Amino acid sequence: MAATGDISLAYLAWTNGDGSVGMERLRGSAKTALADVPDAKTHNGPAIAAADANVDGYAVAWDGASSEHVYYRTWDDGTWLPQRDEPQALTTQAPALAFDSPAMEMLWTVPTADTVEAAQTSGSPAVVSQAG
């Protein structure tokens, strides 16, 4: 969830029956149309996080349906950026996301060690918007 002035934004993501990742953004009482994240397939719940209250940006992350890799895509001001793979992030569980603008923090559970690892990823919607 994010807030800008007196407007609250909530971001929702879920796994559809076919493994695709669906999402919706709620702005106050208005909501966007339901949409699928392009090329996202998972068998767990995805993570979604707002980049910045002043930027129309967010990220969605998921564990791959056919691999243990964590993938993510960012939405920046009306455009999906290319899907990225976090190469050291291997998990069989849903990842977690948070923004510490301008970077995105990602957490995941390592399946063989039952530990949680983290990575800070650049290229978040906030960074892209500031650079553009």
N, C-alpha and C positions, 0 to 999 in steps of 0.2 A: 504494500500500500504506500502511496505517496500523497503529499498534500502540497498545494500551491495556493497561497492566499486562502480563500474560503472554499476552495474546490478540493474534494478528496477524489483520488483515483485508486481503484482497486484492480489488480491484475490477477486473473484466474487462468490456470492451465490444468489439463487433465489428459488421461490416456483414453482414446476411443476404443471401441470393441475390436477394430482391425489393427490396433497398435499405433495408429497415427496419433499425433499430439494436437489436441484442440486448445483454443484459448479465446479469451474475451477480456475486454477492458471495460470497466464501469467508471463513469465519470459522474459523480453525484448520483442522481437517479437514472441518468441516461446510460445506455450500454451500446457497445459496438456490436456488429454482427458476429455471430460465431464464425470462427475461422480455424483452419488447420495450419500448423507451422510447416512450411514446405520441406519435404524430404525427411521429416522427423518420424522415426519409428522406435518404439520402446515397449517393454513389458512391465515397466514400473511407472509410478507417477513422476511427471517432470517437475522441474523447479522453474519459477518465474520471478523476476525482480525488476522493479522500476529503477532506471538509471538516475534520474534527477527530476525533481518536480518542475524544473524550468525547461526540460527537454522532452519532446515526444519520443522517448526511447525506453526500451526495456530489453531484457535478454531472457531466453528460454534455454534450459539445459536438460539433457536426458541421457540415460545410459542406453547404448545401442541395443536394438532388438536381436541382432545377430553377432554382437561382440560385447566385450566388457569395457569398451572405450566410452568415455563421456564426450558427448557432442554438444555444441551450443550454436545458437544463432542470435543475432541482435537485430532489433528493429530500430531504425533511426529515421525519424521524421517522415514516415510513410513508406520506407523502403526496407525490405529484408536484406541484410548483408549476407555474404556467403557463409555457408555452414562451416564450422571449424571443429577440429578434433583436438582435445587436450591430451597429448600423447602419453603423459605420465599418469593420467587419471584412469585407472582400471577399477571397475566396480560392478557388482551385480545389483546394486541398490540405486535408488533415486539420489542424484546429487542435490546439493543445496547451493543457493546463490545469494549474494548480497553485493551492493555497490558501495564502495568507498571512493566516491568520485575523485579522480576520473577513472579509477580502475575497478574491475569486477573481481570479487573474491569468490572462489568456488571451493566447496568442500565435498569430499566423497569418502565412503568407507572402503578400505582395502579388503577384498574378500578373503585373502589367505592369512591376514594378520589381525583381523578385527580391530583395526586402528582407523582413525580418521586422519586424512591428509588434506592439505589445502594448497591452492595455487592462486596467484594474483595474475590476472590476464589483462593486458592492455587492449585497446581497440574497442572499448565499450561505446555505446551510443553517445555518451557524454563527450568522450574524446573525439569521436568522429565529427560530432556537431561543432565542437570548438575548433577543430582543424579545418572544417569546410567553410 
